[in-house]
Amino acid sequence: MTTPPDGAAELLFIGNATLLIRYGTLTLLTDPNFLHRGQYAYLGKGLMSRRLTEPALAASDIPSGLDAVVLSHLHGDHWDRVARRRLDRSLPIITTPHASRRLQAIHGFSRAAGLPTWHDHVLVNGSGQVRVTALPGIHAPGRWQRLLPPVMGSLLDFGEPGQPPRLRVYITGDTLMFPGVHEIARRYPDVHLAVVHLGGTRLPGGLIVTMDAPQGADLVRAVRPERVLPVHYDDYAAFSSPLSAFLEETRRPDFPSTVVHCPRGERVTVNAQGVLSAP
């Protein structure tokens, strides 16, 4: 990846919820998922889902000098066996307390840091800084939450050390629409880009555990980001809500945000004022 313009971030969409994000000299990887088409991701409790697409990059293609992984939760389509085997165990991983405990104790990732909701962690590399704040999310309604690992959203405030943030990115994680989203909107009313996890992931019996198109649109209406980048919509057999359904929602007159289109393997560059480059 090249260094993006001053105050801008370049996002490479690898597939599912995996992004390679570059801001200045900082590089982040989100929810690393490098399984190939036809392989199965383990979702826990004996549940699995088959991958339908190829990732745009292999784990071996990730550039050296990665500053951290931002991991929303421990599911096999967000942290797979390839990532577990191939990523450096000294790499900082910013995630939920549940995931950090398991990554440290079982898999040897000694720098996995668990963030309680609303807590933050700052990373600095040269002239680039990002403050990662853990935001609330729920992966299933009511009592069904106990079947799935805890999940977090992430607020990424990019800027320079000692200066106010210049670019604010909200990554929803595998949440459903719920009242906590309105609290996110109240605390952080000035989101420049929201990366929205969609797909309407359906478990056996029909339980939906990630946002479908209407829920995703409702989240965008609540948070009101300037731009929205949809991800996590067609990579696995468990997904039931296609990207086309979300795009239909975005055409309604009350939809407040501009959609950023970025297919797998493509890059988009954004700053606080708009999209600088796109496919």
Secondary structure by P-SEA (a helix, b strand, c coil): cccccccbbbbbbccccccccccccbbbbcccccccccbbbbccccbbbbbcccccccccccccccccccccccccccccccccccccccccccccaaaaaaaaaccccccccccccccbbbbbcccbbbbbbbbbbbcccccccccccbbbbbbbbbccccccccbbbbbbccccccaaaaaaaaacccccccccccccccccccccccccaaaaaaaaaaacccbbbbccccccccccccaaaaaaaaacccccbbbbbbcccbbbbbccccccccc
